[in-house]
Amino acid sequence: NAGVTQTPKFRVLKTGQSMTLLCAQDMNHEYMYWYRQDPGMGLRLIHYSVGEGTTAKGEVPDGYNVSRLKKQNFLLGLESAAPSQTSVYFCASRGTDSTGELFFGEGSRLTVL
Amino acid sequence: GQNIDQPTEMTATEGAIVQINCTYQTSGFNGLFWYQQHAGEAPTFLSYNVLDGLEEKGRFSSFLSRSKGYSYLLLKELQMKDSASYLCAVIDWDYQLIWGAGTKLIIKP
């Protein structure tokens, strides 16, 4: 009963370093999302994908890149980490029912020093 | 612009009833979700409303008025484990989710 799995759960980076967060879902969902959550600001959409091979920008895409080479995986990359990217990152997925609920991963806590 | 408003924080007593309000102004409307999020955890689904009226699910109920751009989540017989943040989210014309900042609910004995 895996659902949505994110790795790593925790990471500390130095300014300028790069890294990739991996999201994997086993529910055959078409739609996948990357959010960041900061205190008092709710969930903000970084990038999303409506199917394998497609990606689109969300509300706060700058400094991030994504790829959806396989339907079950959605990768979030930080090209050159900045302290402003310190946050909790959540991946989510949902099926083709456009009003279907989102299933979330457990979150990845990233600290950039 | 698109906007969802919820109170930042609410306090209630164990065993009591609390109502968390959500008002929205969005480009189109295709439904409204309520999610619960415990500190340090991922959000989990509570309810979905697309038609006006009340949806009841155990101790939790959710109400929607599309004409007023308004929803509320009603929690009855409050338990300590209900201490969490409650997130309101609206599906807009493009079937994208617009999230409120969440309401932190504190339950006192």
Interface residues (C-beta under 8 A of the other chain):
Chain A: G40 M41 G42 L43 R44 L45 F90 S98 T99 E101 L102 F103 F104 G105 E106 G107
Chain B: T8 N30 G31 F33 G40 E41 A42 P43 T44 F45 Y48 V50 L87 A89 I91 Y95 Q96 L97 W99 G100 A101 G102
